[in-house]
């Protein structure tokens, strides 16, 4: 039995719930940024998240540990959001969704490159299934090359790096680590909005409520939960779970915004679910003990 086996069910379920929150708030964000700059929204969203988490840290009387690590990981997260946002302005939504989905491929590659964590063939199969599902959800093949595609690709690498780093460094102090992440992201994205001369005020009606929802639930709570969950989840496994986000986004768009659910999108969501379930079932399959296996040698999250 692998160390930590049987102790990852709750973190995995919490991360699934987090992706559901992200999927739900996508509908909220889409409406809010229709008449408000995206960078300004993101900067204020993460700044609010930082305030909320530091209030919790203070109330819990925890030490503000992991400062450099948290700021570095938060900077990676901010860069990923910034590159994705800048790329979205120069390419199509379908290209953005599909290229961002490449974080599924980049995560195991970065985990191997940076930390020497091997990826089993069955995990690659689950990654391929999840990416195929993402492709169906976002409209299939890219609709031609666009100037922003390379920026979105950089954002995808950033999201993969964020997942990889969390699985490596979230072992101690997930709450302070999440607070420092939100601090770095809030400062950098707000600075980016000011550099781009994107106004913070005035705010159209509906934006303050959207900031409150996304800042508290989709940022402070969600990234705290993700940091906590990735104490026990390997980076690639976490990436497969996070790939559920577009499926939840489509589902909530159907339920809340009245958007039409196409057959290909339903098939894509099913593929991602199959990838997730196969990954979870393999994780719980007993392994034959043979000295020091690659699973045992790898750092368990």
C-alpha positions in Angstrom: 0.0 0.0 0.0 1.4 3.4 -1.0 2.0 6.0 1.7 -1.0 8.3 2.0 -3.3 5.9 0.0 -6.8 6.2 1.3 -6.1 9.7 2.8 -6.6 11.6 -0.5 -10.3 11.1 -1.0 -11.3 14.2 1.0 -8.7 16.5 -0.7 -9.8 15.2 -4.1 -13.4 15.9 -3.4 -12.6 19.4 -2.0 -10.7 20.1 -5.2 -13.6 18.9 -7.3 -15.9 21.3 -5.3 -13.4 24.1 -6.0 -13.5 23.6 -9.7 -17.3 23.7 -9.5 -17.0 27.1 -7.8 -14.7 28.3 -10.6 -17.2 27.0 -13.2 -20.1 28.7 -11.5 -18.3 32.1 -11.1 -17.3 32.1 -14.8 -20.9 33.1 -15.5 -20.6 35.8 -12.9 -17.3 37.1 -14.3 -18.4 37.1 -17.9 -21.3 39.4 -17.0 -19.2 41.7 -14.8 -16.3 42.3 -17.3 -18.7 43.1 -20.1 -18.5 46.8 -19.1 -15.4 46.7 -16.8 -11.7 46.1 -17.6 -10.7 42.5 -17.1 -7.3 43.4 -15.5 -8.9 45.8 -13.1 -11.4 43.1 -12.1 -8.7 40.5 -11.6 -6.5 42.8 -9.6 -9.3 43.8 -7.2 -10.5 40.3 -7.0 -7.2 38.9 -5.8 -6.5 41.9 -3.5 -9.9 41.3 -1.8 -8.9 37.6 -1.5 -5.7 38.6 0.2 -7.4 40.8 2.7 -9.9 38.0 3.5 -7.2 35.4 4.0 -5.0 37.7 6.1 -8.0 38.3 8.4 -8.4 34.6 8.8 -4.6 34.1 9.4 -4.7 36.9 12.1 -7.8 35.4 13.7 -6.2 32.0 13.8 -3.0 33.5 15.3 -0.9 31.7 12.7 2.6 32.9 11.8 3.0 34.5 8.4 5.3 31.7 7.2 6.3 30.6 3.7 6.7 34.3 2.6 9.1 33.9 -0.3 7.5 30.6 -1.5 4.0 32.1 -1.4 5.0 35.3 -3.2 6.8 33.3 -5.9 3.9 30.9 -6.5 1.5 33.9 -6.4 3.6 35.7 -9.0 3.4 32.6 -11.3 -0.4 32.6 -10.9 -0.6 36.3 -11.7 1.6 35.9 -14.7 -0.6 33.0 -16.0 -3.8 35.1 -15.6 -2.1 38.1 -17.2 -0.8 36.1 -20.2 -4.2 34.4 -20.7 -6.0 37.7 -20.5 -3.7 39.5 -22.9 -3.9 36.5 -25.3 -7.7 36.4 -25.2 -7.8 39.9 -26.5 -5.8 38.8 -29.6 -7.3 35.4 -30.3 -10.6 33.5 -30.3 -12.4 32.2 -27.2 -12.2 28.6 -28.5 -8.5 28.9 -29.1 -8.0 30.3 -25.6 -10.0 27.4 -24.1 -8.2 24.7 -26.0 -4.7 26.1 -25.6 -5.2 26.8 -21.9 -6.2 23.1 -21.6 -2.7 22.2 -22.5 -1.8 22.7 -18.8 -2.9 19.0 -18.5 0.1 18.1 -20.7 2.6 20.6 -19.2 1.9 19.6 -15.6 3.4 16.1 -15.7 6.3 17.4 -17.9 7.1 20.1 -15.4 6.8 17.8 -12.5 9.3 15.4 -14.1 11.6 18.2 -15.2 11.7 20.2 -12.0 11.3 17.5 -9.3 12.0 14.2 -11.1 8.5 12.8 -10.5 7.7 10.0 -13.0 4.4 9.8 -14.8 2.9 6.3 -15.3 1.5 5.4 -18.8 -2.0 5.0 -17.3 -1.8 8.6 -16.0 -0.8 9.8 -19.5 -3.9 8.0 -20.8 -6.1 9.9 -18.3 -4.4 13.1 -19.3 -5.1 12.4 -23.0 -8.7 11.7 -22.2 -9.1 14.8 -20.2 -7.5 17.0 -22.9 -9.7 15.4 -25.6 -12.7 16.3 -23.4 -11.5 19.8 -23.1 -11.1 20.0 -26.9 -14.7 19.0 -27.4 -15.9 21.4 -24.7 -14.1 24.3 -26.3 -15.0 23.7 -29.9 -12.4 21.2 -31.2 -9.4 22.2 -33.3 -8.1 25.8 -33.2 -9.7 28.1 -35.7 -6.5 29.2 -37.4 -3.4 30.8 -35.7 -3.8 34.2 -34.1 -1.3 36.6 -32.5 -2.6 35.9 -29.0 -2.1 32.2 -29.2 1.5 32.3 -28.0 0.5 34.4 -25.0 -2.3 32.0 -24.1 0.2 29.2 -24.4 2.5 31.0 -21.9 -0.5 31.3 -19.6 -1.1 27.6 -19.9 2.5 26.9 -18.9 2.0 29.3 -16.0 -1.1 27.4 -14.7 0.7 24.1 -15.0 3.7 25.5 -13.1 1.4 26.8 -10.4 -0.2 23.4 -9.9 3.3 21.7 -9.9 4.7 24.1 -7.3 1.7 23.8 -5.0 2.0 20.0 -5.0 5.7 20.4 -4.0 5.5 23.2 -1.4 2.0 23.0 0.1 2.9 20.4 2.7 3.1 23.0 5.6 1.0 26.0 6.3 -1.6 26.0 3.5 -3.4 29.0 4.8 -0.4 31.4 5.0 0.8 30.1 1.7 -2.5 30.8 0.1 -2.6 34.3 1.7 0.8 35.1 0.2 -0.3 33.8 -3.2 -3.3 36.1 -3.2 -1.1 39.0 -2.0 1.3 38.7 -4.9 -1.4 38.1 -7.5 -3.4 41.1 -6.2 -0.5 43.5 -6.3 0.9 42.4 -9.6 -2.5 42.3 -11.4 -3.5 45.7 -10.0 -0.2 47.1 -11.0 -0.8 45.6 -14.5 -4.1 47.3 -14.8 -2.7 50.6 -13.7 0.2 50.2 -16.3 -2.4 49.5 -18.9 -4.4 52.6 -17.8 -7.4 50.4 -17.1 -9.6 52.4 -14.7 -10.6 51.0 -11.3 -13.4 53.5 -10.8 -16.3 54.0 -11.4 -17.7 50.5 -11.2 -20.8 49.6 -13.2 -23.7 48.1 -11.3 -23.2 44.4 -10.6 -19.4 44.6 -10.5 -19.0 45.1 -6.7 -21.2 42.0 -6.1 -19.2 40.0 -8.6 -16.0 41.1 -6.9 -17.3 40.0 -3.6 -18.4 36.6 -4.9 -15.2 35.9 -6.8 -12.9 37.5 -4.3 -14.2 35.5 -1.3 -15.4 32.2 -2.8 -13.5 31.7 -6.1 -10.2 33.2 -4.9 -9.8 33.3 -1.1 -11.7 30.1 -0.3 -10.9 28.3 -3.6 -7.1 28.8 -3.6 -7.0 28.0 0.1 -8.7 24.7 -0.6 -6.5 24.0 -3.6 -3.4 24.7 -1.5 -4.7 22.4 1.2 -5.7 19.7 -1.2 -2.4 19.6 -3.0 -0.6 18.7 0.2 -1.7 15.1 -0.6 -2.4 15.2 -4.4 0.2 14.7 -7.0 0.5 17.5 -9.5 -0.8 15.5 -12.5 -3.7 14.1 -10.5 -4.6 17.6 -9.4 -4.4 18.9 -13.0 -6.8 16.1 -14.1 -9.3 17.2 -11.4 -9.0 20.9 -12.2 -9.7 20.0 -15.9 -13.3 19.5 -14.6 -13.6 23.4 -14.5 -14.7 23.8 -18.2 -17.3 21.0 -17.7 -18.8 22.8 -14.7 -18.6 26.1 -16.7 -20.7 24.6 -19.5 -23.1 23.1 -17.0 -23.7 26.3 -15.1 -24.0 28.3 -18.4 -26.7 25.9 -19.4 -28.5 26.1 -16.0 -28.0 29.7 -15.1 -27.5 31.6 -18.4 -29.8 29.6 -20.7 -27.0 28.7 -23.1 -27.5 25.7 -25.4 -25.7 22.5 -24.4 -24.4 20.8 -27.6 -23.9 17.1 -28.0 -20.1 17.5 -28.5 -19.9 19.5 -25.2 -21.8 16.8 -23.3 -19.4 14.2 -24.8 -16.4 16.3 -23.8 -17.7 16.6 -20.2 -18.2 12.8 -20.2 -14.6 12.2 -21.3 -13.2 14.4 -18.6 -15.3 12.6 -16.0 -14.1 9.2 -17.3 -10.5 10.5 -17.1 -11.1 11.7 -13.5 -12.7 8.4 -12.4 -10.1 6.2 -14.1 -7.3 8.3 -12.4 -9.0 8.0 -9.0 -9.7 4.2 -9.4 -6.1 3.6 -10.4 -4.9 5.6 -7.4 -6.8 3.2 -5.1 -5.7 0.0 -6.8 -3.3 -2.0 -4.6 0.3 -2.1 -5.8 2.6 -5.1 -5.5 5.4 -4.2 -3.2 8.8 -4.7 -4.9 11.5 -2.8 -3.0 11.4 0.9 -3.7 8.8 1.6 -6.4 8.6 4.8 -8.4 5.4 5.7 -6.6 7.1 5.3 -3.2 10.2 7.2 -4.4 8.2 10.0 -5.8 7.2 12.7 -3.3 3.6 12.1 -2.2 1.4 15.1 -1.9 
